[in-house]
Amino acid sequence: METLPMPLESLSAANGGLDEFRISAPREIVALLKQFQDGSLLLHLNGSNGAMLSTTLWSLDPARGQLSFSADAGAPATQSLVECDEAVAVGYLDSIKVQFDVRGLVLVRGAAGSAIGARMPQELFRFQRRSAFRVRPLPSSSPVARVRHPAIAEMQLALRVIDVSIGGCALFLPDDVPPIQPGSVMNQVQLDLDADTRVLVDLRLQHATVLGAQARGARMGCEFVRLNSEGERALQRFIDQTQKRRRLLSLD
């Protein structure tokens, strides 16, 4: 299930203050944002009026204190977001949640396309996703995700599951398969994790990272969009059992 970003006041109360999570050094802020830009990683913009837009960071201009996000000028979500002038941006760098305020939103139209411009944030926050502990399935289970390619309806894929958590999973996409765009949603994906664990869920591709030349493929980081309570329980059992089995194997 999709959730709105937790207000910073609530995060502060839950974590005993925000100072240890706060980043205010301009060089560090630019370095983190650069990771989102270089990897075309998804950022979710949540407007103060309830508008929501999933996008990527298009440009960074630290000297002028400006940045911009990719946007479709004609989309209702874009128009609604710009009307509220400010938003909260949330994205993920593997197991790290990054959250920051975005102010001065304005729609910019150009020959190469449109974008949402904004002021560079003065600070941002990094939170470790403690509840999203990832495990690598045991090789003996040969886990796969059975998915339809979002851009090619007739293409059915069985992708190897690299790791899994209660919030998402990583899949291996071979280099002979057409790439999948970040932000794409894959509906009704069947995760066959082992003989006892089969889960149906929708996945949103957060980012894709090309692995070394010998791997001949890419690692796709995916977020669970809609996971019912039964699927969540099955995943938690699988994660717990995998951890136990790995501990036992390490003792042998």
ABEGO torsion letter per residue (X at the ends): XBBBBBBAAAAAAAAGEAAAABBABAAAAAAAAAAAAAAGBBBBBBBAAGBBBBBBBABBBAAAGBBBBBBBAABAAAAAAAAAGBBBBBBBBEABBBBBBBBGBBBBBBAAEBBBBBBBBABBBBBBBAAABBBBBBAAAGBBBBBBBAABAABBBBBBBABBBAAEBBBBBBAABBBBBBGBBBBGBBBBABAABBBBBBBBBABBBBBBAAAGEBBBBBBBABBBAAAAAAAAAAAAAAAAAAAAAAAX
